[in-house]
């Protein structure tokens, strides 16, 4: 899914819950979380900073690799976690 110069790649989504190339609006549900073979659920998200690149998103040569423009989401997830409401 393209968003400006960003390319968002969602994985582990339910079959048939997203059609590639479709336009989406703010607040619109874009996919449903899928189930792993183990029965648990997981959402996989990758953000690339060069949406114009035609390079493959995944390279399977040797170790599993990603493109060099992959964004590290850990700082954003940590900030979100640290700002959750306290019970």
N, C-alpha and C positions, 0 to 999 in steps of 0.2 A: 504494500500500500504506500503510495507516494504522498508526502506532506511537505510541500515546498521543496527544499533541497535534501530532505530526509527520505529515506526508504525504510519503512517499518515491515518487519517480517514476523508474522505470528505463526507459531507451531503448536502442535498438540491441540488443535481445534476440532470440533465435531464435524464430521463429513457433511458437506452441503450447507454449512452455515455461513460461508462467504463466497462471493463470486469475484474473482480477480478482475480488475479494471473498472469495477463499479464505483460510482461517486458516493461519498457518504457525507452526512451532515453532522454538525456538533451535537453530541448527546445520543446519536444513533448507535444501537447495538450493532457491532460489526461481525461478531462471531460468537459461538458458544464454546465453552471450554470442553475439550474432549476427555475421554477416559483412556488411561494406559492399559496395557494388557493385564497389569496387576489389579486393575479395578480402581486405582486411585486417580485423582485428577491433577493436571498440571497445565499451566499456560507458559509457553515459551515465547519470548519476545527478543528480537534483535533490532537494533537501530543502526543504520548506515548513514554516513554524512554526505555521501555523493550519490544522490538518486539518479544522476545522469549517466553514471558508469554502467557499461554493459558487461562488466566482469561478472563471472559466476559468483554467487553468494557463498557457495561451499566448494572447497577443493578437497578431493579425497586422494591426495598423493601423500603417502606416508602417514604421519599423524593427522588427525582431524584438524582442519584449518579453516579460518574465516578470512574474509577480505581485510585489508589493512585499515579500512575506514569504519570498522565496527566500533560502536560507542560502548564504553564501560559504564553499565548502569548502576554499579555498586554504590557510588556516592549519592545518587538520587534515592535509591532504595534505603540507604542508611539514614538519610535526612528524613524520609517519610516515616521510617520506623521510630526515630527519635522524637518525632512530633505527634505520635499517636496519643489520643486521650488516655490519661491515667485512670485505671479502674478505681 
